[in-house]
Amino acid sequence: MEEVKDALGSWGFFQIVNHGIPVDVLEDMKKGVLGFFEQDSEVRKQWYTRDRSANRVVYNSNFDLYSAPVTNWRDSFVCRMYPNPPQPEELPPPCRDILLEYSSQVMKLGCSILELMSEALGLEPNHLWDMGCATQLQVTSHYYPPCPQPELTMGITEHTDAGFITILQQDQIGGLKVLYKDQWTHVHPIQGALVVNAGDLLQLITNDKFVSAQHKVVANKVGPRISVASFFLTDLMTQNPKVLEPIKELLSEDNPAKYRSTTGKEFLDYFYKKGLDATPALTYFKI
């Protein structure tokens, strides 16, 4: 608990081993992602759309193509896996079975991490769960082709994540960097480990006790690089959405709320409209 508190209060990132997800599940997930992206483009394009609300399964390149200042050197495949996962036939055959299994395992792990985080904040173990911090699970698989001139582009631009927590599986090629004390530090891959990081909404509800750190992925001549990011999000329904605001138990006269109330939909709509850049979406919601 103390290690989680220290990591999220300073770096906003940590790596975990002994997390309970078997190594063969991790490896099969990477193989499934590779299998999807290395299909013929004629096969892949049946999943392609730029409308993120159109399907529970979305394939595209640069979701923020028309809003961000630059484009990135990677393609993405997004699946909304909880609470209403796609039917198996809605998922591409190369990763159909493993995506369902992997998502189930990651969901259990995320709930355990939320319990640890709640207790690290001095709250009841189910506090963050009850707030809706795991109401939705979005699994996004990234494919970074080998880049002939990596100095001219980025794998993913400097940014912060929008949700509560992200559980990331990266392969052994590396390239992920986190900003800590104004310096970029490599998050070196550890075999069998998973990376956990805080998102903007977690920083908002904890009133800066946990920080959503800037991070990026550099392009590489080696590849393809595969990563799988599982985003824990709030309810995005437009009817009766939960109001998100700094947790009252964490506030005091000396530590008043630093962010205004919002909903998950309002926050994510702004995040997607703005696109990925060095200015966190969270800045817009500061008091």
C-alpha positions in Angstrom: 0.0 0.0 0.0 2.8 2.4 0.9 4.7 1.6 -2.3 1.5 2.3 -4.4 0.9 5.5 -2.5 4.5 6.7 -3.0 4.6 5.7 -6.7 1.3 7.3 -7.6 2.0 10.4 -5.6 5.3 11.1 -7.3 5.9 9.2 -10.6 2.3 8.4 -11.4 3.6 5.1 -12.7 4.8 1.7 -11.3 5.5 -1.8 -12.6 4.1 -4.9 -11.0 5.1 -8.6 -11.1 3.3 -11.5 -9.4 0.0 -9.9 -10.5 -1.8 -13.2 -11.1 -2.2 -13.1 -14.9 -0.3 -16.1 -16.4 2.6 -15.4 -18.7 1.0 -17.6 -21.4 -2.1 -15.3 -21.4 0.2 -12.2 -21.8 2.1 -13.8 -24.6 -1.0 -15.0 -26.4 -2.5 -11.5 -26.2 0.5 -10.1 -27.9 0.4 -12.8 -30.6 -3.3 -12.1 -31.1 -2.7 -8.4 -31.6 0.1 -9.1 -34.0 -2.1 -11.5 -35.9 -4.8 -8.8 -36.3 -2.5 -6.1 -37.5 -0.5 -8.4 -39.9 -3.7 -9.4 -41.8 -4.1 -8.1 -45.3 -5.4 -4.5 -45.3 -8.6 -5.7 -47.2 -9.4 -7.8 -44.2 -8.5 -5.2 -41.5 -10.5 -2.4 -43.1 -13.9 -4.0 -42.3 -13.2 -2.8 -38.7 -12.0 0.6 -39.7 -14.0 3.7 -38.6 -13.2 7.2 -37.3 -16.5 7.3 -35.3 -15.5 6.0 -31.8 -19.2 5.8 -30.8 -20.2 3.7 -33.8 -19.0 0.3 -32.6 -17.6 -1.5 -29.6 -14.8 -2.5 -31.9 -12.9 0.2 -33.7 -9.7 0.1 -35.8 -8.0 3.3 -37.0 -4.8 5.3 -37.0 -4.5 8.5 -34.9 -8.0 8.9 -33.3 -7.2 12.6 -33.1 -6.0 13.0 -36.7 -8.0 16.2 -37.2 -7.4 17.8 -33.9 -3.9 17.0 -32.7 -0.9 19.1 -33.8 1.0 16.1 -35.1 0.3 12.5 -36.2 1.8 9.4 -34.6 3.6 6.3 -36.0 1.1 3.7 -34.9 -2.2 2.0 -35.6 -4.8 1.1 -32.9 -7.5 -1.4 -32.3 -10.0 -0.4 -29.6 -12.5 -2.7 -27.9 -15.0 -1.8 -25.1 -14.9 -5.0 -23.0 -16.8 -4.1 -19.9 -19.6 -4.0 -18.7 -21.1 -5.2 -22.1 -18.4 -7.0 -24.0 -18.8 -7.6 -27.7 -20.1 -11.0 -28.8 -17.3 -13.3 -29.9 -18.4 -13.0 -33.6 -17.9 -9.2 -33.4 -14.2 -9.7 -32.6 -11.6 -10.4 -35.2 -10.6 -14.1 -35.3 -6.9 -13.7 -34.7 -7.5 -12.2 -31.2 -11.1 -13.3 -30.5 -10.7 -15.8 -27.7 -7.6 -14.3 -26.0 -9.1 -10.8 -26.0 -12.1 -12.1 -23.9 -9.8 -14.0 -21.6 -7.2 -11.2 -21.2 -9.9 -8.6 -20.5 -11.5 -10.8 -17.8 -8.1 -11.2 -16.1 -7.2 -7.5 -16.3 -10.6 -6.5 -14.9 -9.9 -8.6 -11.8 -6.4 -7.2 -11.4 -7.7 -3.6 -11.8 -10.3 -4.1 -9.1 -7.5 -5.3 -6.7 -5.4 -2.3 -7.6 -8.3 0.1 -6.9 -8.7 -1.5 -3.5 -5.0 -0.9 -2.7 -5.3 2.6 -3.9 -8.4 3.3 -1.8 -6.7 2.1 1.3 -3.5 4.0 0.5 -5.7 7.1 0.5 -7.1 6.2 4.0 -10.5 5.2 2.5 -12.5 2.0 2.7 -11.2 -0.6 0.2 -14.3 -0.4 -2.1 -14.4 3.5 -2.2 -13.0 3.9 -5.7 -15.0 1.0 -7.0 -18.2 2.5 -5.6 -17.3 5.9 -7.2 -17.4 4.2 -10.6 -13.7 4.0 -11.3 -14.1 0.7 -13.1 -17.5 1.1 -14.7 -16.0 0.6 -18.1 -13.0 -1.2 -19.4 -11.5 -0.2 -22.8 -8.7 -2.4 -24.2 -6.6 -0.6 -26.8 -4.0 -2.5 -28.8 -1.2 -0.5 -30.5 1.0 -1.6 -33.4 4.1 0.4 -34.1 5.7 -0.6 -37.5 9.5 -0.3 -37.9 10.2 3.4 -38.6 12.9 4.2 -41.2 13.5 7.7 -39.7 12.4 7.6 -36.0 14.0 11.0 -35.3 11.2 12.6 -37.5 8.2 11.3 -35.6 6.8 9.8 -32.4 5.2 6.5 -31.6 2.7 8.4 -29.3 3.0 12.1 -28.6 3.6 13.4 -25.0 0.3 13.2 -23.2 -1.6 12.1 -20.0 -4.3 9.4 -20.0 -7.8 10.5 -19.5 -9.2 7.7 -17.2 -8.6 6.6 -13.7 -5.9 3.9 -14.2 -4.3 2.3 -17.2 -2.8 -1.2 -17.0 -0.3 -1.6 -19.9 1.4 -4.6 -21.3 4.4 -3.7 -23.5 6.7 -6.1 -25.4 10.5 -6.2 -25.0 11.3 -3.6 -27.6 10.7 -0.7 -25.3 10.2 3.0 -26.1 7.8 4.1 -23.3 9.1 7.2 -21.4 7.6 9.0 -18.4 8.3 12.6 -17.4 9.6 12.9 -13.8 11.1 16.0 -12.3 11.4 17.5 -15.8 13.4 14.6 -17.1 12.3 11.8 -19.5 12.9 8.3 -18.0 12.7 5.0 -19.9 10.1 2.6 -18.5 12.3 -0.5 -19.2 10.3 -3.6 -20.1 10.4 -6.4 -17.5 9.5 -9.9 -18.7 6.1 -10.8 -17.4 5.5 -7.4 -15.7 2.7 -4.9 -16.3 2.8 -1.1 -16.1 0.2 0.7 -14.1 -0.3 4.5 -14.3 -2.7 7.1 -13.1 -5.0 9.0 -15.4 -6.4 12.6 -15.3 -9.7 11.5 -13.6 -7.8 9.9 -10.8 -5.8 13.0 -10.2 -9.0 15.0 -10.2 -10.9 12.9 -7.6 -7.8 12.6 -5.4 -7.2 16.4 -5.6 -3.6 15.9 -6.7 -2.7 13.2 -4.1 -2.1 10.9 -7.1 -0.7 12.4 -10.3 -1.3 11.7 -13.9 2.2 11.8 -15.4 3.1 12.9 -18.9 4.4 10.0 -21.0 5.2 9.2 -24.6 6.5 6.5 -26.9 9.4 7.0 -29.2 9.5 5.6 -32.7 12.0 2.8 -33.4 13.8 1.3 -36.4 13.2 -2.1 -34.7 9.7 -3.6 -34.8 6.9 -4.0 -35.0 6.4 -3.0 -31.3 3.2 -4.3 -29.7 1.5 -2.8 -26.6 -1.9 -3.4 -25.0 -3.4 -0.6 -22.8 -6.4 -1.3 -20.6 -8.2 1.9 -19.6 -10.4 1.9 -16.5 -13.1 4.5 -17.2 -16.3 5.8 -15.6 -19.9 5.5 -16.9 -20.3 7.4 -20.2 -24.0 7.2 -20.4 -25.7 10.5 -21.0 -28.7 9.7 -18.7 -28.0 10.3 -15.0 -24.2 10.3 -15.3 -22.1 10.2 -12.1 -20.7 13.6 -11.0 -17.0 13.5 -10.5 -15.3 15.8 -8.1 -12.5 15.7 -5.5 -13.3 13.2 -2.7 -14.6 15.1 0.3 -12.7 12.9 2.8 -9.4 14.1 1.2 -10.3 17.8 1.5 -9.7 20.3 4.3 -9.4 24.0 5.0 -5.8 23.8 4.1 -6.4 21.6 1.1 -9.6 22.8 -0.7 -10.8 21.4 -4.0 -8.6 22.2 -6.9 -11.0 21.0 -9.7 -14.6 21.7 -10.6 -17.2 19.0 -10.8 -17.6 17.2 -14.1 -18.9 14.0 -15.6 -17.0 11.3 -17.4 -18.7 12.1 -20.7 -17.9 15.8 -20.5 -14.3 15.1 -19.6 -13.7 12.5 -22.3 -15.5 14.6 -24.9 -13.1 17.4 -24.2 -10.1 15.0 -24.2 -11.0 13.6 -27.6 -11.8 17.0 -29.1 -8.5 18.4 -27.9 -6.4 15.5 -29.1 -3.0 14.4 -27.7 -0.5 17.1 -26.8 1.7 18.3 -24.0 -1.2 20.1 -22.3 -3.3 17.8 -20.0 -7.0 17.9 -20.5 -7.2 18.2 -16.7 -6.0 21.8 -16.9 -9.3 22.8 -18.4 -11.1 21.6 -15.2 -9.0 23.5 -12.7 -10.7 25.9 -10.3 
